[in-house]
Amino acid sequence: MLVLTRKKNEAIQIGDDIEIKILGIEGDQIKLGIAAPKSVDIYRKEIYLDIQEQNNAAANLSLDLLDLMKDTHTDK
């Protein structure tokens, strides 16, 4: 993991298309501005993990349904 120190109004550049700028610092929180192409999905980590969990659950449900349909079809 790369660790950088930045002050208010300073930024970091990721590749050619992504800039992350420190917009404000208030107590133990910072406010970030992220400039990236619309094709890049940006989520807070906890939201991203929740989406991944829901996607995995849906995929497992789909596999379970396929197995059930396969078992029902072979029983005939």
C-alpha positions in Angstrom: 0.0 0.0 0.0 1.3 3.4 -0.9 0.8 6.0 1.9 0.9 9.7 1.0 0.6 12.8 3.1 -1.5 15.6 1.5 -2.7 19.0 2.8 -6.0 20.8 2.0 -6.3 21.6 -1.8 -3.5 19.1 -2.7 -4.2 16.1 -4.8 -2.9 12.8 -6.1 -3.1 11.6 -9.6 -3.9 7.9 -10.5 -3.0 7.2 -14.1 -4.1 9.8 -16.7 -7.7 10.0 -15.8 -8.2 10.0 -12.0 -7.5 12.8 -9.6 -8.3 12.7 -5.9 -8.2 16.1 -4.2 -8.4 17.0 -0.5 -11.2 19.5 -0.2 -11.4 19.9 3.5 -10.3 18.6 6.9 -12.7 18.7 9.8 -11.6 17.0 13.0 -11.0 13.3 12.2 -12.7 13.5 8.8 -11.5 14.6 5.4 -13.6 15.6 2.4 -12.3 14.2 -0.9 -13.1 15.3 -4.4 -12.7 12.6 -7.1 -12.5 13.4 -10.8 -12.7 10.3 -12.9 -14.3 9.1 -16.1 -18.0 8.2 -15.8 -17.0 4.6 -16.8 -15.2 4.2 -13.5 -17.4 3.1 -10.6 -16.6 4.8 -7.3 -18.1 3.6 -4.0 -17.5 4.0 -0.3 -15.8 0.7 0.7 -18.7 -0.5 3.0 -21.2 0.1 0.1 -18.9 -1.8 -2.3 -18.6 -4.8 0.1 -22.4 -4.8 0.5 -22.9 -4.8 -3.2 -20.4 -7.7 -3.6 -22.2 -9.7 -0.9 -25.6 -9.2 -2.5 -24.2 -10.2 -5.9 -22.6 -13.3 -4.5 -25.9 -14.2 -2.7 -27.9 -13.7 -5.9 -25.4 -15.8 -7.9 -25.6 -18.6 -5.3 -29.4 -18.4 -5.4 -29.3 -18.7 -9.2 -27.1 -21.7 -9.0 -29.4 -23.3 -6.4 -32.4 -22.7 -8.7 -30.5 -24.2 -11.7 -29.6 -27.3 -9.6 -33.2 -27.6 -8.5 -34.5 -27.3 -12.0 -32.0 -29.8 -13.2 -32.9 -32.3 -10.4 -36.6 -31.8 -11.2 -36.0 -32.4 -14.9 -34.0 -35.6 -14.4 -36.5 -37.0 -12.0 -39.1 -37.3 -14.8 
